[in-house]
Amino acid sequence: MKEDFEPEILAFCCNYCAYAAADLAGSMRMKYPANVKILHVPCTGRVDVLHLLQALEQGIDGVMVAGCLEGNCHFETGNLRARRRMESAKRILQEIGIHPERVEMYNLSAAMAKRFTEITTEFTERINKLGPSPVKLKKGRERWGRPAEKAKEGSPGA
């Protein structure tokens, strides 16, 4: 990838765990990529598929959702709902030709500042390898090893 490309990443972080882990990382002067912009949400269960897709539509290169450890959500099942929505978003992205690896969900506790820095660094490296969003570049679909589109084969006029 071009060396001058700096991916724009949006991280939806739940109040009780992921945001607290990010805050702890900052307090401990731990470093994580400056291109990760944190959006503080009460619970990842409030993050809808539409929020993920709109972020990508606005030109964000990658979107992270970071919440409580599974089974330990402060709102009982919020992170489980978020996980299902993330899977839906990945399917939609695959169908429209955007690499599904541009969105990812992570689970961590408030004390996992080091893990927060690791996941933001790993995710930034992943997005850097994928390159700029095709939406940002206005080039349409991305190319990767996805299955052939069967709808085109059987559609009239193809």
C-alpha positions as CSV (number, residue, x, y, z in Angstrom):
1,M,0.0,0.0,0.0
2,K,1.1,3.6,-0.5
3,E,3.2,4.8,2.4
4,D,1.4,8.1,2.6
5,F,-2.0,6.5,3.2
6,E,-3.2,7.0,6.7
7,P,-6.5,5.1,7.3
8,E,-9.4,6.8,9.0
9,I,-10.8,4.6,11.7
10,L,-13.9,5.0,13.8
11,A,-14.2,3.1,17.1
12,F,-17.6,2.8,18.7
13,C,-16.6,2.1,22.4
14,C,-19.0,1.2,25.1
15,N,-19.0,3.3,28.3
16,Y,-18.2,0.7,30.9
17,C,-15.5,-1.3,29.3
18,A,-13.9,-0.3,26.0
19,Y,-14.1,3.5,26.6
20,A,-12.8,2.9,30.1
21,A,-9.9,0.8,28.7
22,A,-9.1,3.6,26.2
23,D,-9.2,6.1,29.0
24,L,-6.9,4.0,31.1
25,A,-4.5,3.6,28.2
26,G,-4.4,7.3,27.8
27,S,-3.8,7.8,31.6
28,M,-1.0,5.3,31.5
29,R,0.5,7.1,28.5
30,M,0.2,4.0,26.3
31,K,0.4,4.6,22.6
32,Y,-2.2,3.7,20.0
33,P,-2.7,5.0,16.5
34,A,-3.8,8.7,16.4
35,N,-6.0,8.0,13.4
36,V,-8.4,6.0,15.6
37,K,-11.3,8.3,16.5
38,I,-13.3,7.1,19.5
39,L,-17.1,7.5,19.6
40,H,-18.3,7.0,23.2
41,V,-21.6,5.0,23.3
42,P,-23.6,3.9,26.3
43,C,-23.5,0.3,25.1
44,T,-22.5,-1.5,21.8
45,G,-26.0,-2.8,21.7
46,R,-27.1,0.7,20.7
47,V,-24.8,0.6,17.6
48,D,-27.0,-0.3,14.6
49,V,-25.9,-1.7,11.2
50,L,-26.9,1.6,9.7
51,H,-24.3,3.4,11.9
52,L,-21.6,1.2,10.6
53,L,-22.7,1.5,7.0
54,Q,-23.1,5.3,7.2
55,A,-19.6,5.7,8.6
56,L,-18.2,3.8,5.6
57,E,-20.4,5.8,3.3
58,Q,-18.9,9.0,4.7
59,G,-15.4,7.8,3.8
60,I,-14.2,6.1,7.0
61,D,-11.8,3.4,6.0
62,G,-12.5,1.0,8.9
63,V,-15.0,0.7,11.8
64,M,-14.4,-1.0,15.1
65,V,-17.0,-1.8,17.7
66,A,-15.5,-2.4,21.1
67,G,-17.6,-3.6,24.0
68,C,-17.7,-5.5,27.3
69,L,-16.5,-9.1,27.5
70,E,-19.2,-11.5,26.3
71,G,-21.4,-12.5,29.2
72,N,-20.4,-9.5,31.2
73,C,-22.3,-6.7,29.4
74,H,-23.6,-4.0,31.8
75,F,-26.8,-4.1,29.9
76,E,-27.0,-7.9,29.9
77,T,-27.1,-8.7,26.2
78,G,-26.1,-5.5,24.4
79,N,-22.8,-6.8,23.2
80,L,-24.5,-10.0,21.9
81,R,-26.9,-7.8,19.9
82,A,-23.9,-5.8,18.6
83,R,-22.1,-9.1,17.5
84,R,-25.2,-10.2,15.5
85,R,-25.4,-6.7,13.9
86,M,-21.7,-6.8,13.0
87,E,-22.2,-10.1,11.3
88,S,-25.1,-8.6,9.3
89,A,-23.0,-5.6,8.4
90,K,-20.3,-7.9,7.1
91,R,-22.8,-9.8,4.9
92,I,-24.1,-6.6,3.5
93,L,-20.6,-5.3,2.8
94,Q,-19.7,-8.5,1.0
95,E,-22.9,-8.3,-1.1
96,I,-22.2,-4.7,-2.2
97,G,-18.5,-5.4,-2.9
98,I,-16.8,-3.8,0.0
99,H,-14.3,-5.9,2.0
100,P,-16.1,-7.2,5.1
101,E,-12.8,-7.0,7.0
102,R,-13.3,-3.2,7.2
103,V,-15.6,-3.7,10.2
104,E,-14.8,-5.7,13.3
105,M,-16.0,-6.2,16.9
106,Y,-13.8,-6.7,19.9
107,N,-14.6,-7.5,23.5
108,L,-12.5,-6.3,26.5
109,S,-12.8,-5.2,30.1
110,A,-12.2,-1.8,31.6
111,A,-8.8,-3.0,32.9
112,M,-7.5,-4.1,29.5
113,A,-5.7,-0.9,28.4
114,K,-2.8,-2.9,26.9
115,R,-5.3,-5.0,24.9
116,F,-7.0,-1.8,23.7
117,T,-3.8,-0.5,22.3
118,E,-3.1,-3.9,20.6
119,I,-6.5,-4.1,18.9
120,T,-6.4,-0.6,17.6
121,T,-2.9,-1.1,16.3
122,E,-3.8,-4.5,14.7
123,F,-7.0,-3.1,13.2
124,T,-5.1,0.0,11.8
125,E,-2.5,-2.3,10.2
126,R,-5.3,-4.5,8.6
127,I,-7.0,-1.4,7.1
128,N,-3.7,-0.1,6.0
129,K,-3.2,-3.3,4.0
130,L,-6.7,-3.1,2.5
131,G,-6.0,0.5,1.4
132,P,-8.3,3.5,1.1
133,S,-12.1,2.8,1.1
134,P,-13.5,2.4,-2.4
135,V,-16.2,4.8,-1.3
136,K,-13.6,7.4,-0.6
137,L,-11.9,6.7,-3.9
138,K,-15.2,6.6,-5.7
139,K,-14.2,3.5,-7.5
140,G,-17.0,1.1,-6.6
141,R,-16.3,-2.5,-5.6
142,E,-13.1,-3.9,-4.0
143,R,-11.6,-7.0,-5.4
144,W,-10.7,-9.9,-3.2
145,G,-11.3,-13.7,-3.1
146,R,-15.1,-13.6,-2.9
147,P,-17.3,-16.1,-4.7
148,A,-18.5,-15.3,-8.2
149,E,-21.7,-13.3,-8.3
150,K,-24.4,-15.8,-9.2
151,A,-27.1,-13.2,-9.5
152,K,-25.4,-11.7,-12.6
153,E,-25.2,-15.1,-14.3
154,G,-28.9,-15.8,-13.9
155,S,-30.3,-12.3,-14.3
156,P,-32.1,-11.2,-17.5
157,G,-30.0,-9.2,-19.9
158,A,-26.7,-10.6,-18.5
